[in-house]
């Protein structure tokens, strides 16, 4: 979301809820791949929220590094 940690966490929750709804609407097994896509975007938003929280502090460098790699990996896919 690029606004704040709260916006990223809220966006991640909403997008993940869309993923849950998409999973419940799947009729054919071949549709599961497409129905899981919102989970990846939701996961990316949660990772961005973690980055917002950890970037201003040097207390959690391992968490910050993990969130950075997760965010970049999902953003570049």
Secondary structure per residue as TSV (DSSP state, phi and psi in degrees):
chain	resnum	aa	ss	phi	psi
A	1	X	-	360.0	-32.7
A	2	X	-	65.2	25.3
A	3	X	S	-109.9	-52.3
A	4	X	-	-166.3	171.2
A	5	X	H	-64.0	-42.5
A	6	X	H	-61.1	-41.4
A	7	X	H	-65.7	-38.5
A	8	X	H	-67.3	-43.6
A	9	X	H	-65.9	-40.7
A	10	X	H	-65.6	-43.4
A	11	X	H	-61.8	-41.4
A	12	X	H	-62.5	-39.9
A	13	X	H	-67.8	-42.8
A	14	X	H	-67.0	-44.7
A	15	X	H	-65.6	-37.9
A	16	X	H	-66.4	-35.5
A	17	X	H	-63.8	-36.8
A	18	X	H	-63.7	-37.5
A	19	X	H	-63.1	-39.7
A	20	X	H	-64.2	-44.3
A	21	X	H	-62.6	-39.4
A	22	X	H	-65.4	-38.2
A	23	X	H	-65.0	-33.6
A	24	X	H	-74.5	-19.3
A	25	X	T	-93.1	-3.3
A	26	X	-	-65.8	130.8
A	27	X	-	-106.1	-44.6
A	28	X	S	-106.5	147.4
A	29	X	G	-59.2	-28.9
A	30	X	G	-69.5	-15.6
A	31	X	G	-84.7	-12.8
A	32	X	H	-60.3	-38.4
A	33	X	H	-59.0	-44.2
A	34	X	H	-73.6	-31.3
A	35	X	H	-72.8	-20.3
A	36	X	T	-86.9	-11.1
A	37	X	H	-57.5	-41.9
A	38	X	H	-59.7	-28.2
A	39	X	H	-63.5	-37.4
A	40	X	H	-64.2	-42.7
A	41	X	H	-68.5	-37.4
A	42	X	H	-63.9	-40.9
A	43	X	H	-63.1	-39.4
A	44	X	H	-63.6	-41.5
A	45	X	H	-66.6	-37.9
A	46	X	H	-65.9	-41.1
A	47	X	H	-62.1	-38.0
A	48	X	H	-65.3	-39.2
A	49	X	H	-61.8	-40.8
A	50	X	H	-63.2	-39.0
A	51	X	H	-62.7	-42.5
A	52	X	H	-58.1	-40.1
A	53	X	H	-73.2	-39.1
A	54	X	H	-91.4	-16.8
A	55	X	T	-67.1	-30.2
A	56	X	T	-83.3	-1.4
A	57	X	-	-136.2	146.4
A	58	X	S	-98.7	16.4
A	59	X	S	-75.6	-29.5
A	60	X	-	-126.4	66.7
A	61	X	H	-67.4	-33.7
A	62	X	H	-68.6	-42.9
A	63	X	H	-64.4	-40.1
A	64	X	H	-64.1	-43.8
A	65	X	H	-63.5	-43.6
A	66	X	H	-62.8	-44.8
A	67	X	H	-64.5	-36.4
A	68	X	H	-63.1	-47.5
A	69	X	H	-66.9	-38.9
A	70	X	H	-64.4	-45.6
A	71	X	H	-61.3	-47.3
A	72	X	H	-67.0	-39.5
A	73	X	H	-63.3	-42.2
A	74	X	H	-76.2	-29.2
A	75	X	H	-72.7	-31.5
A	76	X	-	-92.2	-1.0
A	77	X	-	-85.8	360.0
